[in-house]
């Protein structure tokens, strides 16, 4: 399964639409090697898991701490 990639431009259009969730969240996809992600993106509007670019991920992980 290929996850939609969310870059800074897309994220900045509606940042409240996206959030980070724990990789062990129910129904979270596995990484390509079959392991759980530590963190994964989630699109609350479309109700699906997404993949963030590194710049968006860094911004969101800083909010977590």
PDBQT receptor file of N, H, CA, C and O in Angstrom, charges set to zero:
ATOM      1  N   UNK A   1       0.841  -1.178   0.000  1.00  0.00    +0.000 N 
ATOM      2  CA  UNK A   1       0.000   0.000   0.000  1.00  0.00    +0.000 C 
ATOM      3  C   UNK A   1       0.887   1.242   0.000  1.00  0.00    +0.000 C 
ATOM      4  O   UNK A   1       1.811   1.354   0.806  1.00  0.00    +0.000 OA
ATOM      5  N   UNK A   2       0.606   2.160  -0.895  1.00  0.00    +0.000 N 
ATOM      6  H   UNK A   2      -0.145   2.070  -1.549  1.00  0.00    +0.000 HD
ATOM      7  CA  UNK A   2       1.371   3.385  -1.005  1.00  0.00    +0.000 C 
ATOM      8  C   UNK A   2       0.629   4.514  -0.283  1.00  0.00    +0.000 C 
ATOM      9  O   UNK A   2      -0.556   4.748  -0.524  1.00  0.00    +0.000 OA
ATOM     10  N   UNK A   3       1.331   5.195   0.588  1.00  0.00    +0.000 N 
ATOM     11  H   UNK A   3       2.293   5.005   0.784  1.00  0.00    +0.000 HD
ATOM     12  CA  UNK A   3       0.735   6.290   1.346  1.00  0.00    +0.000 C 
ATOM     13  C   UNK A   3       0.891   7.600   0.588  1.00  0.00    +0.000 C 
ATOM     14  O   UNK A   3       1.918   7.842  -0.046  1.00  0.00    +0.000 OA
ATOM     15  N   UNK A   4      -0.137   8.447   0.657  1.00  0.00    +0.000 N 
ATOM     16  H   UNK A   4      -0.971   8.252   1.173  1.00  0.00    +0.000 HD
ATOM     17  CA  UNK A   4      -0.053   9.770   0.052  1.00  0.00    +0.000 C 
ATOM     18  C   UNK A   4       1.025  10.567   0.780  1.00  0.00    +0.000 C 
ATOM     19  O   UNK A   4       1.115  10.527   2.007  1.00  0.00    +0.000 OA
ATOM     20  N   UNK A   5       1.835  11.286   0.021  1.00  0.00    +0.000 N 
ATOM     21  H   UNK A   5       1.761  11.319  -0.976  1.00  0.00    +0.000 HD
ATOM     22  CA  UNK A   5       2.937  12.069   0.576  1.00  0.00    +0.000 C 
ATOM     23  C   UNK A   5       2.470  13.506   0.761  1.00  0.00    +0.000 C 
ATOM     24  O   UNK A   5       1.980  14.134  -0.178  1.00  0.00    +0.000 OA
ATOM     25  N   UNK A   6       2.625  14.022   1.978  1.00  0.00    +0.000 N 
ATOM     26  H   UNK A   6       3.023  13.512   2.741  1.00  0.00    +0.000 HD
ATOM     27  CA  UNK A   6       2.217  15.390   2.308  1.00  0.00    +0.000 C 
ATOM     28  C   UNK A   6       3.460  16.250   2.478  1.00  0.00    +0.000 C 
ATOM     29  O   UNK A   6       4.258  16.039   3.392  1.00  0.00    +0.000 OA
ATOM     30  N   UNK A   7       3.614  17.231   1.577  1.00  0.00    +0.000 N 
ATOM     31  H   UNK A   7       2.966  17.402   0.834  1.00  0.00    +0.000 HD
ATOM     32  CA  UNK A   7       4.767  18.131   1.649  1.00  0.00    +0.000 C 
ATOM     33  C   UNK A   7       4.380  19.415   2.384  1.00  0.00    +0.000 C 
ATOM     34  O   UNK A   7       3.222  19.594   2.761  1.00  0.00    +0.000 OA
ATOM     35  N   UNK A   8       5.343  20.298   2.583  1.00  0.00    +0.000 N 
ATOM     36  H   UNK A   8       6.284  20.152   2.277  1.00  0.00    +0.000 HD
ATOM     37  CA  UNK A   8       5.112  21.535   3.340  1.00  0.00    +0.000 C 
ATOM     38  C   UNK A   8       4.010  22.392   2.738  1.00  0.00    +0.000 C 
ATOM     39  O   UNK A   8       3.185  22.944   3.467  1.00  0.00    +0.000 OA
ATOM     40  N   UNK A   9       3.986  22.508   1.429  1.00  0.00    +0.000 N 
ATOM     41  H   UNK A   9       4.656  22.060   0.837  1.00  0.00    +0.000 HD
ATOM     42  CA  UNK A   9       2.976  23.334   0.770  1.00  0.00    +0.000 C 
ATOM     43  C   UNK A   9       1.568  22.805   1.060  1.00  0.00    +0.000 C 
ATOM     44  O   UNK A   9       0.671  23.575   1.404  1.00  0.00    +0.000 OA
ATOM     45  N   UNK A  10       1.384  21.510   0.923  1.00  0.00    +0.000 N 
ATOM     46  H   UNK A  10       2.113  20.886   0.643  1.00  0.00    +0.000 HD
ATOM     47  CA  UNK A  10       0.087  20.891   1.186  1.00  0.00    +0.000 C 
ATOM     48  C   UNK A  10      -0.274  21.024   2.656  1.00  0.00    +0.000 C 
ATOM     49  O   UNK A  10      -1.403  21.385   2.990  1.00  0.00    +0.000 OA
ATOM     50  N   UNK A  11       0.671  20.738   3.531  1.00  0.00    +0.000 N 
ATOM     51  H   UNK A  11       1.588  20.446   3.260  1.00  0.00    +0.000 HD
ATOM     52  CA  UNK A  11       0.436  20.823   4.970  1.00  0.00    +0.000 C 
ATOM     53  C   UNK A  11       0.039  22.244   5.378  1.00  0.00    +0.000 C 
ATOM     54  O   UNK A  11      -0.903  22.424   6.151  1.00  0.00    +0.000 OA
ATOM     55  N   UNK A  12       0.736  23.236   4.875  1.00  0.00    +0.000 N 
ATOM     56  H   UNK A  12       1.501  23.091   4.247  1.00  0.00    +0.000 HD
ATOM     57  CA  UNK A  12       0.492  24.628   5.267  1.00  0.00    +0.000 C 
ATOM     58  C   UNK A  12      -0.856  25.163   4.791  1.00  0.00    +0.000 C 
ATOM     59  O   UNK A  12      -1.335  26.165   5.321  1.00  0.00    +0.000 OA
ATOM     60  N   UNK A  13      -1.475  24.522   3.810  1.00  0.00    +0.000 N 
ATOM     61  H   UNK A  13      -1.086  23.707   3.380  1.00  0.00    +0.000 HD
ATOM     62  CA  UNK A  13      -2.795  24.940   3.352  1.00  0.00    +0.000 C 
ATOM     63  C   UNK A  13      -3.868  24.685   4.413  1.00  0.00    +0.000 C 
ATOM     64  O   UNK A  13      -4.853  25.418   4.500  1.00  0.00    +0.000 OA
ATOM     65  N   UNK A  14      -3.668  23.640   5.217  1.00  0.00    +0.000 N 
ATOM     66  H   UNK A  14      -2.869  23.044   5.146  1.00  0.00    +0.000 HD
ATOM     67  CA  UNK A  14      -4.629  23.312   6.268  1.00  0.00    +0.000 C 
ATOM     68  C   UNK A  14      -3.944  22.445   7.330  1.00  0.00    +0.000 C 
ATOM     69  O   UNK A  14      -4.196  21.241   7.393  1.00  0.00    +0.000 OA
ATOM     70  N   UNK A  15      -3.089  23.033   8.158  1.00  0.00    +0.000 N 
ATOM     71  H   UNK A  15      -2.884  24.011   8.106  1.00  0.00    +0.000 HD
ATOM     72  CA  UNK A  15      -2.325  22.243   9.121  1.00  0.00    +0.000 C 
ATOM     73  C   UNK A  15      -3.176  21.494  10.144  1.00  0.00    +0.000 C 
ATOM     74  O   UNK A  15      -2.745  20.462  10.658  1.00  0.00    +0.000 OA
ATOM     75  N   UNK A  16      -4.361  21.986  10.446  1.00  0.00    +0.000 N 
ATOM     76  H   UNK A  16      -4.711  22.825  10.028  1.00  0.00    +0.000 HD
ATOM     77  CA  UNK A  16      -5.203  21.301  11.427  1.00  0.00    +0.000 C 
ATOM     78  C   UNK A  16      -5.787  19.995  10.875  1.00  0.00    +0.000 C 
ATOM     79  O   UNK A  16      -6.365  19.207  11.624  1.00  0.00    +0.000 OA
ATOM     80  N   UNK A  17      -5.639  19.775   9.593  1.00  0.00    +0.000 N 
ATOM     81  H   UNK A  17      -5.170  20.415   8.985  1.00  0.00    +0.000 HD
ATOM     82  CA  UNK A  17      -6.143  18.552   8.951  1.00  0.00    +0.000 C 
ATOM     83  C   UNK A  17      -5.268  17.340   9.262  1.00  0.00    +0.000 C 
ATOM     84  O   UNK A  17      -5.736  16.203   9.193  1.00  0.00    +0.000 OA
ATOM     85  N   UNK A  18      -4.006  17.577   9.601  1.00  0.00    +0.000 N 
ATOM     86  H   UNK A  18      -3.626  18.500   9.657  1.00  0.00    +0.000 HD
ATOM     87  CA  UNK A  18      -3.040  16.491   9.752  1.00  0.00    +0.000 C 
ATOM     88  C   UNK A  18      -2.501  16.402  11.174  1.00  0.00    +0.000 C 
ATOM     89  O   UNK A  18      -2.402  17.402  11.885  1.00  0.00    +0.000 OA
ATOM     90  N   UNK A  19      -2.155  15.183  11.567  1.00  0.00    +0.000 N 
ATOM     91  H   UNK A  19      -2.235  14.371  10.989  1.00  0.00    +0.000 HD
ATOM     92  CA  UNK A  19      -1.545  14.991  12.877  1.00  0.00    +0.000 C 
ATOM     93  C   UNK A  19      -0.661  13.750  12.846  1.00  0.00    +0.000 C 
ATOM     94  O   UNK A  19      -0.758  12.914  11.948  1.00  0.00    +0.000 OA
ATOM     95  N   UNK A  20       0.197  13.658  13.844  1.00  0.00    +0.000 N 
ATOM     96  H   UNK A  20       0.276  14.337  14.573  1.00  0.00    +0.000 HD
ATOM     97  CA  UNK A  20       1.020  12.470  14.024  1.00  0.00    +0.000 C 
ATOM     98  C   UNK A  20       0.321  11.536  14.997  1.00  0.00    +0.000 C 
ATOM     99  O   UNK A  20      -0.234  11.972  16.005  1.00  0.00    +0.000 OA
ATOM    100  N   UNK A  21       0.354  10.258  14.687  1.00  0.00    +0.000 N 
ATOM    101  H   UNK A  21       0.805   9.904  13.868  1.00  0.00    +0.000 HD
ATOM    102  CA  UNK A  21      -0.185   9.257  15.604  1.00  0.00    +0.000 C 
ATOM    103  C   UNK A  21       0.876   8.190  15.817  1.00  0.00    +0.000 C 
ATOM    104  O   UNK A  21       1.783   8.038  14.999  1.00  0.00    +0.000 OA
ATOM    105  N   UNK A  22       0.764   7.460  16.900  1.00  0.00    +0.000 N 
ATOM    106  H   UNK A  22       0.027   7.583  17.564  1.00  0.00    +0.000 HD
ATOM    107  CA  UNK A  22       1.702   6.371  17.189  1.00  0.00    +0.000 C 
ATOM    108  C   UNK A  22       1.560   5.291  16.114  1.00  0.00    +0.000 C 
ATOM    109  O   UNK A  22       0.460   5.036  15.625  1.00  0.00    +0.000 OA
ATOM    110  N   UNK A  23       2.646   4.679  15.761  1.00  0.00    +0.000 N 
ATOM    111  H   UNK A  23       3.540   4.886  16.158  1.00  0.00    +0.000 HD
ATOM    112  CA  UNK A  23       2.641   3.634  14.745  1.00  0.00    +0.000 C 
ATOM    113  C   UNK A  23       1.890   2.386  15.146  1.00  0.00    +0.000 C 
ATOM    114  O   UNK A  23       1.542   1.568  14.294  1.00  0.00    +0.000 OA
ATOM    115  N   UNK A  24       1.635   2.229  16.451  1.00  0.00    +0.000 N 
ATOM    116  H   UNK A  24       1.918   2.893  17.143  1.00  0.00    +0.000 HD
ATOM    117  CA  UNK A  24       0.887   1.055  16.898  1.00  0.00    +0.000 C 
ATOM    118  C   UNK A  24      -0.618   1.339  16.999  1.00  0.00    +0.000 C 
ATOM    119  O   UNK A  24      -1.366   0.544  17.567  1.00  0.00    +0.000 OA
ATOM    120  N   UNK A  25      -1.055   2.479  16.442  1.00  0.00    +0.000 N 
ATOM    121  H   UNK A  25      -0.448   3.124  15.980  1.00  0.00    +0.000 HD
ATOM    122  CA  UNK A  25      -2.474   2.818  16.391  1.00  0.00    +0.000 C 
ATOM    123  C   UNK A  25      -3.221   1.770  15.568  1.00  0.00    +0.000 C 
ATOM    124  O   UNK A  25      -2.698   1.254  14.580  1.00  0.00    +0.000 OA
ATOM    125  N   UNK A  26      -4.439   1.466  15.982  1.00  0.00    +0.000 N 
ATOM    126  H   UNK A  26      -4.864   1.885  16.785  1.00  0.00    +0.000 HD
ATOM    127  CA  UNK A  26      -5.247   0.467  15.276  1.00  0.00    +0.000 C 
ATOM    128  C   UNK A  26      -5.326   0.803  13.785  1.00  0.00    +0.000 C 
ATOM    129  O   UNK A  26      -5.572   1.951  13.416  1.00  0.00    +0.000 OA
ATOM    130  N   UNK A  27      -5.120  -0.183  12.948  1.00  0.00    +0.000 N 
ATOM    131  H   UNK A  27      -4.920  -1.116  13.247  1.00  0.00    +0.000 HD
ATOM    132  CA  UNK A  27      -5.189  -0.093  11.480  1.00  0.00    +0.000 C 
ATOM    133  C   UNK A  27      -4.036   0.690  10.838  1.00  0.00    +0.000 C 
ATOM    134  O   UNK A  27      -4.054   0.919   9.629  1.00  0.00    +0.000 OA
ATOM    135  N   UNK A  28      -3.044   1.099  11.620  1.00  0.00    +0.000 N 
ATOM    136  H   UNK A  28      -3.029   0.912  12.602  1.00  0.00    +0.000 HD
ATOM    137  CA  UNK A  28      -1.888   1.795  11.038  1.00  0.00    +0.000 C 
ATOM    138  C   UNK A  28      -1.131   0.826  10.139  1.00  0.00    +0.000 C 
ATOM    139  O   UNK A  28      -0.932  -0.333  10.502  1.00  0.00    +0.000 OA
ATOM    140  N   UNK A  29      -0.708   1.296   8.967  1.00  0.00    +0.000 N 
ATOM    141  H   UNK A  29      -0.869   2.237   8.672  1.00  0.00    +0.000 HD
ATOM    142  CA  UNK A  29       0.026   0.405   8.060  1.00  0.00    +0.000 C 
ATOM    143  C   UNK A  29       1.421   0.099   8.593  1.00  0.00    +0.000 C 
ATOM    144  O   UNK A  29       1.961   0.840   9.414  1.00  0.00    +0.000 OA
ATOM    145  N   UNK A  30       1.979  -0.966   8.128  1.00  0.00    +0.000 N 
ATOM    146  H   UNK A  30       1.540  -1.567   7.461  1.00  0.00    +0.000 HD
ATOM    147  CA  UNK A  30       3.353  -1.349   8.465  1.00  0.00    +0.000 C 
ATOM    148  C   UNK A  30       4.301  -0.684   7.471  1.00  0.00    +0.000 C 
ATOM    149  O   UNK A  30       3.889  -0.296   6.378  1.00  0.00    +0.000 OA
ATOM    150  N   UNK A  31       5.551  -0.558   7.848  1.00  0.00    +0.000 N 
ATOM    151  H   UNK A  31       5.886  -0.874   8.736  1.00  0.00    +0.000 HD
ATOM    152  CA  UNK A  31       6.559  -0.053   6.926  1.00  0.00    +0.000 C 
ATOM    153  C   UNK A  31       6.793  -1.118   5.844  1.00  0.00    +0.000 C 
ATOM    154  O   UNK A  31       6.343  -2.253   6.001  1.00  0.00    +0.000 OA
ATOM    155  N   UNK A  32       7.483  -0.776   4.760  1.00  0.00    +0.000 N 
ATOM    156  H   UNK A  32       7.849   0.146   4.633  1.00  0.00    +0.000 HD
ATOM    157  CA  UNK A  32       7.715  -1.751   3.685  1.00  0.00    +0.000 C 
ATOM    158  C   UNK A  32       8.442  -3.021   4.136  1.00  0.00    +0.000 C 
ATOM    159  O   UNK A  32       8.397  -4.036   3.441  1.00  0.00    +0.000 OA
ATOM    160  N   UNK A  33       9.102  -2.973   5.278  1.00  0.00    +0.000 N 
ATOM    161  H   UNK A  33       9.138  -2.148   5.842  1.00  0.00    +0.000 HD
ATOM    162  CA  UNK A  33       9.820  -4.143   5.779  1.00  0.00    +0.000 C 
ATOM    163  C   UNK A  33       8.991  -4.952   6.772  1.00  0.00    +0.000 C 
ATOM    164  O   UNK A  33       9.487  -5.917   7.355  1.00  0.00    +0.000 OA
ATOM    165  N   UNK A  34       7.721  -4.562   6.967  1.00  0.00    +0.000 N 
ATOM    166  H   UNK A  34       7.318  -3.779   6.494  1.00  0.00    +0.000 HD
ATOM    167  CA  UNK A  34       6.822  -5.311   7.831  1.00  0.00    +0.000 C 
ATOM    168  C   UNK A  34       6.830  -4.912   9.289  1.00  0.00    +0.000 C 
ATOM    169  O   UNK A  34       6.187  -5.566  10.110  1.00  0.00    +0.000 OA
ATOM    170  N   UNK A  35       7.537  -3.864   9.626  1.00  0.00    +0.000 N 
ATOM    171  H   UNK A  35       8.059  -3.333   8.959  1.00  0.00    +0.000 HD
ATOM    172  CA  UNK A  35       7.607  -3.400  11.018  1.00  0.00    +0.000 C 
ATOM    173  C   UNK A  35       6.642  -2.236  11.225  1.00  0.00    +0.000 C 
ATOM    174  O   UNK A  35       6.212  -1.600  10.263  1.00  0.00    +0.000 OA
ATOM    175  N   UNK A  36       6.308  -1.965  12.469  1.00  0.00    +0.000 N 
ATOM    176  H   UNK A  36       6.657  -2.481  13.251  1.00  0.00    +0.000 HD
ATOM    177  CA  UNK A  36       5.462  -0.814  12.781  1.00  0.00    +0.000 C 
ATOM    178  C   UNK A  36       6.287   0.460  12.733  1.00  0.00    +0.000 C 
ATOM    179  O   UNK A  36       7.446   0.478  13.148  1.00  0.00    +0.000 OA
ATOM    180  N   UNK A  37       5.684   1.520  12.227  1.00  0.00    +0.000 N 
ATOM    181  H   UNK A  37       4.743   1.506  11.890  1.00  0.00    +0.000 HD
ATOM    182  CA  UNK A  37       6.309   2.837  12.297  1.00  0.00    +0.000 C 
ATOM    183  C   UNK A  37       6.268   3.298  13.750  1.00  0.00    +0.000 C 
ATOM    184  O   UNK A  37       5.370   2.908  14.496  1.00  0.00    +0.000 OA
ATOM    185  N   UNK A  38       7.220   4.116  14.154  1.00  0.00    +0.000 N 
ATOM    186  H   UNK A  38       7.949   4.433  13.547  1.00  0.00    +0.000 HD
ATOM    187  CA  UNK A  38       7.133   4.710  15.487  1.00  0.00    +0.000 C 
ATOM    188  C   UNK A  38       6.042   5.783  15.463  1.00  0.00    +0.000 C 
ATOM    189  O   UNK A  38       5.215   5.855  16.372  1.00  0.00    +0.000 OA
ATOM    190  N   UNK A  39       6.046   6.610  14.424  1.00  0.00    +0.000 N 
ATOM    191  H   UNK A  39       6.718   6.551  13.686  1.00  0.00    +0.000 HD
ATOM    192  CA  UNK A  39       5.049   7.655  14.214  1.00  0.00    +0.000 C 
ATOM    193  C   UNK A  39       4.576   7.581  12.765  1.00  0.00    +0.000 C 
ATOM    194  O   UNK A  39       5.350   7.242  11.870  1.00  0.00    +0.000 OA
ATOM    195  N   UNK A  40       3.323   7.894  12.543  1.00  0.00    +0.000 N 
ATOM    196  H   UNK A  40       2.694   8.169  13.270  1.00  0.00    +0.000 HD
ATOM    197  CA  UNK A  40       2.772   7.932  11.187  1.00  0.00    +0.000 C 
ATOM    198  C   UNK A  40       1.806   9.102  11.090  1.00  0.00    +0.000 C 
ATOM    199  O   UNK A  40       1.198   9.498  12.085  1.00  0.00    +0.000 OA
ATOM    200  N   UNK A  41       1.666   9.647   9.902  1.00  0.00    +0.000 N 
ATOM    201  H   UNK A  41       2.159   9.325   9.094  1.00  0.00    +0.000 HD
ATOM    202  CA  UNK A  41       0.756  10.766   9.697  1.00  0.00    +0.000 C 
ATOM    203  C   UNK A  41      -0.679  10.300   9.528  1.00  0.00    +0.000 C 
ATOM    204  O   UNK A  41      -0.944   9.193   9.059  1.00  0.00    +0.000 OA
ATOM    205  N   UNK A  42      -1.592  11.168   9.920  1.00  0.00    +0.000 N 
ATOM    206  H   UNK A  42      -1.376  12.068  10.301  1.00  0.00    +0.000 HD
ATOM    207  CA  UNK A  42      -3.005  10.864   9.732  1.00  0.00    +0.000 C 
ATOM    208  C   UNK A  42      -3.728  12.109   9.246  1.00  0.00    +0.000 C 
ATOM    209  O   UNK A  42      -3.537  13.202   9.779  1.00  0.00    +0.000 OA
ATOM    210  N   UNK A  43      -4.561  11.930   8.226  1.00  0.00    +0.000 N 
ATOM    211  H   UNK A  43      -4.716  11.042   7.793  1.00  0.00    +0.000 HD
ATOM    212  CA  UNK A  43      -5.371  12.990   7.636  1.00  0.00    +0.000 C 
ATOM    213  C   UNK A  43      -6.768  12.870   8.237  1.00  0.00    +0.000 C 
ATOM    214  O   UNK A  43      -7.507  11.941   7.909  1.00  0.00    +0.000 OA
ATOM    215  N   UNK A  44      -7.132  13.798   9.112  1.00  0.00    +0.000 N 
ATOM    216  H   UNK A  44      -6.532  14.552   9.379  1.00  0.00    +0.000 HD
ATOM    217  CA  UNK A  44      -8.424  13.731   9.799  1.00  0.00    +0.000 C 
ATOM    218  C   UNK A  44      -9.608  14.001   8.863  1.00  0.00    +0.000 C 
ATOM    219  O   UNK A  44     -10.702  13.491   9.105  1.00  0.00    +0.000 OA
ATOM    220  N   UNK A  45      -9.417  14.774   7.823  1.00  0.00    +0.000 N 
ATOM    221  H   UNK A  45      -8.528  15.189   7.627  1.00  0.00    +0.000 HD
ATOM    222  CA  UNK A  45     -10.512  15.081   6.900  1.00  0.00    +0.000 C 
ATOM    223  C   UNK A  45     -10.857  13.865   6.044  1.00  0.00    +0.000 C 
ATOM    224  O   UNK A  45     -12.024  13.490   5.928  1.00  0.00    +0.000 OA
ATOM    225  N   UNK A  46      -9.842  13.257   5.450  1.00  0.00    +0.000 N 
ATOM    226  H   UNK A  46      -8.895  13.562   5.544  1.00  0.00    +0.000 HD
ATOM    227  CA  UNK A  46     -10.064  12.104   4.573  1.00  0.00    +0.000 C 
ATOM    228  C   UNK A  46      -9.994  10.773   5.310  1.00  0.00    +0.000 C 
ATOM    229  O   UNK A  46     -10.216   9.715   4.721  1.00  0.00    +0.000 OA
ATOM    230  N   UNK A  47      -9.686  10.833   6.593  1.00  0.00    +0.000 N 
ATOM    231  H   UNK A  47      -9.506  11.692   7.071  1.00  0.00    +0.000 HD
ATOM    232  CA  UNK A  47      -9.620   9.662   7.464  1.00  0.00    +0.000 C 
ATOM    233  C   UNK A  47      -8.746   8.552   6.871  1.00  0.00    +0.000 C 
ATOM    234  O   UNK A  47      -9.186   7.424   6.651  1.00  0.00    +0.000 OA
ATOM    235  N   UNK A  48      -7.479   8.933   6.623  1.00  0.00    +0.000 N 
ATOM    236  H   UNK A  48      -7.121   9.849   6.802  1.00  0.00    +0.000 HD
ATOM    237  CA  UNK A  48      -6.525   7.948   6.113  1.00  0.00    +0.000 C 
ATOM    238  C   UNK A  48      -5.124   8.285   6.607  1.00  0.00    +0.000 C 
ATOM    239  O   UNK A  48      -4.822   9.421   6.972  1.00  0.00    +0.000 OA
ATOM    240  N   UNK A  49      -4.293   7.270   6.604  1.00  0.00    +0.000 N 
ATOM    241  H   UNK A  49      -4.538   6.347   6.308  1.00  0.00    +0.000 HD
ATOM    242  CA  UNK A  49      -2.898   7.457   6.984  1.00  0.00    +0.000 C 
ATOM    243  C   UNK A  49      -2.140   8.063   5.810  1.00  0.00    +0.000 C 
ATOM    244  O   UNK A  49      -2.420   7.761   4.650  1.00  0.00    +0.000 OA
ATOM    245  N   UNK A  50      -1.171   8.925   6.132  1.00  0.00    +0.000 N 
ATOM    246  H   UNK A  50      -0.943   9.170   7.075  1.00  0.00    +0.000 HD
ATOM    247  CA  UNK A  50      -0.370   9.603   5.114  1.00  0.00    +0.000 C 
ATOM    248  C   UNK A  50       1.095   9.580   5.535  1.00  0.00    +0.000 C 
ATOM    249  O   UNK A  50       1.432   9.246   6.671  1.00  0.00    +0.000 OA
ATOM    250  N   UNK A  51       1.949   9.944   4.590  1.00  0.00    +0.000 N 
ATOM    251  H   UNK A  51       1.675  10.215   3.668  1.00  0.00    +0.000 HD
ATOM    252  CA  UNK A  51       3.383  10.036   4.860  1.00  0.00    +0.000 C 
ATOM    253  C   UNK A  51       3.792  11.495   4.725  1.00  0.00    +0.000 C 
ATOM    254  O   UNK A  51       3.487  12.141   3.723  1.00  0.00    +0.000 OA
ATOM    255  N   UNK A  52       4.477  12.006   5.725  1.00  0.00    +0.000 N 
ATOM    256  H   UNK A  52       4.726  11.481   6.539  1.00  0.00    +0.000 HD
ATOM    257  CA  UNK A  52       4.953  13.389   5.701  1.00  0.00    +0.000 C 
ATOM    258  C   UNK A  52       6.372  13.471   5.160  1.00  0.00    +0.000 C 
ATOM    259  O   UNK A  52       7.178  12.562   5.357  1.00  0.00    +0.000 OA
ATOM    260  N   UNK A  53       6.669  14.575   4.474  1.00  0.00    +0.000 N 
ATOM    261  H   UNK A  53       6.014  15.314   4.314  1.00  0.00    +0.000 HD
ATOM    262  CA  UNK A  53       8.057  14.820   4.097  1.00  0.00    +0.000 C 
ATOM    263  C   UNK A  53       8.830  15.099   5.384  1.00  0.00    +0.000 C 
ATOM    264  O   UNK A  53       8.240  15.333   6.438  1.00  0.00    +0.000 OA
ATOM    265  N   UNK A  54      10.128  15.070   5.283  1.00  0.00    +0.000 N 
ATOM    266  H   UNK A  54      10.607  14.880   4.426  1.00  0.00    +0.000 HD
ATOM    267  CA  UNK A  54      10.982  15.248   6.462  1.00  0.00    +0.000 C 
ATOM    268  C   UNK A  54      10.732  16.596   7.140  1.00  0.00    +0.000 C 
ATOM    269  O   UNK A  54      10.703  16.670   8.368  1.00  0.00    +0.000 OA
ATOM    270  N   UNK A  55      10.551  17.659   6.358  1.00  0.00    +0.000 N 
ATOM    271  H   UNK A  55      10.574  17.599   5.360  1.00  0.00    +0.000 HD
ATOM    272  CA  UNK A  55      10.352  18.986   6.950  1.00  0.00    +0.000 C 
ATOM    273  C   UNK A  55       9.038  19.058   7.734  1.00  0.00    +0.000 C 
ATOM    274  O   UNK A  55       8.995  19.661   8.806  1.00  0.00    +0.000 OA
ATOM    275  N   UNK A  56       7.978  18.456   7.215  1.00  0.00    +0.000 N 
ATOM    276  H   UNK A  56       8.013  17.966   6.344  1.00  0.00    +0.000 HD
ATOM    277  CA  UNK A  56       6.694  18.455   7.925  1.00  0.00    +0.000 C 
ATOM    278  C   UNK A  56       6.796  17.574   9.162  1.00  0.00    +0.000 C 
ATOM    279  O   UNK A  56       6.319  17.949  10.233  1.00  0.00    +0.000 OA
ATOM    280  N   UNK A  57       7.411  16.415   9.022  1.00  0.00    +0.000 N 
ATOM    281  H   UNK A  57       7.798  16.111   8.152  1.00  0.00    +0.000 HD
ATOM    282  CA  UNK A  57       7.569  15.510  10.159  1.00  0.00    +0.000 C 
ATOM    283  C   UNK A  57       8.324  16.197  11.294  1.00  0.00    +0.000 C 
ATOM    284  O   UNK A  57       7.920  16.099  12.453  1.00  0.00    +0.000 OA
ATOM    285  N   UNK A  58       9.411  16.889  10.973  1.00  0.00    +0.000 N 
ATOM    286  H   UNK A  58       9.739  16.969  10.032  1.00  0.00    +0.000 HD
ATOM    287  CA  UNK A  58      10.198  17.584  12.001  1.00  0.00    +0.000 C 
ATOM    288  C   UNK A  58       9.346  18.632  12.723  1.00  0.00    +0.000 C 
ATOM    289  O   UNK A  58       9.424  18.767  13.944  1.00  0.00    +0.000 OA
ATOM    290  N   UNK A  59       8.543  19.363  11.969  1.00  0.00    +0.000 N 
ATOM    291  H   UNK A  59       8.480  19.253  10.977  1.00  0.00    +0.000 HD
ATOM    292  CA  UNK A  59       7.681  20.390  12.554  1.00  0.00    +0.000 C 
ATOM    293  C   UNK A  59       6.678  19.738  13.520  1.00  0.00    +0.000 C 
ATOM    294  O   UNK A  59       6.453  20.247  14.618  1.00  0.00    +0.000 OA
ATOM    295  N   UNK A  60       6.090  18.637  13.118  1.00  0.00    +0.000 N 
ATOM    296  H   UNK A  60       6.272  18.223  12.226  1.00  0.00    +0.000 HD
ATOM    297  CA  UNK A  60       5.089  17.970  13.953  1.00  0.00    +0.000 C 
ATOM    298  C   UNK A  60       5.708  17.281  15.167  1.00  0.00    +0.000 C 
ATOM    299  O   UNK A  60       5.121  17.291  16.249  1.00  0.00    +0.000 OA
ATOM    300  N   UNK A  61       6.857  16.698  15.003  1.00  0.00    +0.000 N 
ATOM    301  H   UNK A  61       7.335  16.690  14.125  1.00  0.00    +0.000 HD
ATOM    302  CA  UNK A  61       7.493  16.011  16.127  1.00  0.00    +0.000 C 
ATOM    303  C   UNK A  61       7.926  17.025  17.189  1.00  0.00    +0.000 C 
ATOM    304  O   UNK A  61       7.941  16.701  18.377  1.00  0.00    +0.000 OA
ATOM    305  N   UNK A  62       8.273  18.230  16.783  1.00  0.00    +0.000 N 
ATOM    306  H   UNK A  62       8.261  18.493  15.818  1.00  0.00    +0.000 HD
ATOM    307  CA  UNK A  62       8.634  19.287  17.735  1.00  0.00    +0.000 C 
ATOM    308  C   UNK A  62       7.418  19.705  18.560  1.00  0.00    +0.000 C 
ATOM    309  O   UNK A  62       7.558  20.066  19.729  1.00  0.00    +0.000 OA
ATOM    310  N   UNK A  63       6.226  19.660  17.961  1.00  0.00    +0.000 N 
ATOM    311  H   UNK A  63       6.112  19.366  17.012  1.00  0.00    +0.000 HD
ATOM    312  CA  UNK A  63       5.006  19.975  18.690  1.00  0.00    +0.000 C 
ATOM    313  C   UNK A  63       4.716  18.915  19.760  1.00  0.00    +0.000 C 
ATOM    314  O   UNK A  63       4.097  19.214  20.781  1.00  0.00    +0.000 OA
ATOM    315  N   UNK A  64       5.167  17.669  19.521  1.00  0.00    +0.000 N 
ATOM    316  H   UNK A  64       5.670  17.426  18.692  1.00  0.00    +0.000 HD
ATOM    317  CA  UNK A  64       4.917  16.581  20.450  1.00  0.00    +0.000 C 
ATOM    318  C   UNK A  64       5.725  16.740  21.740  1.00  0.00    +0.000 C 
ATOM    319  O   UNK A  64       5.317  16.240  22.789  1.00  0.00    +0.000 OA
ATOM    320  N   UNK A  65       6.866  17.432  21.673  1.00  0.00    +0.000 N 
ATOM    321  H   UNK A  65       7.198  17.839  20.821  1.00  0.00    +0.000 HD
ATOM    322  CA  UNK A  65       7.732  17.543  22.839  1.00  0.00    +0.000 C 
ATOM    323  C   UNK A  65       7.547  18.854  23.559  1.00  0.00    +0.000 C 
ATOM    324  O   UNK A  65       8.207  19.104  24.568  1.00  0.00    +0.000 OA
TER     325      UNK A  65
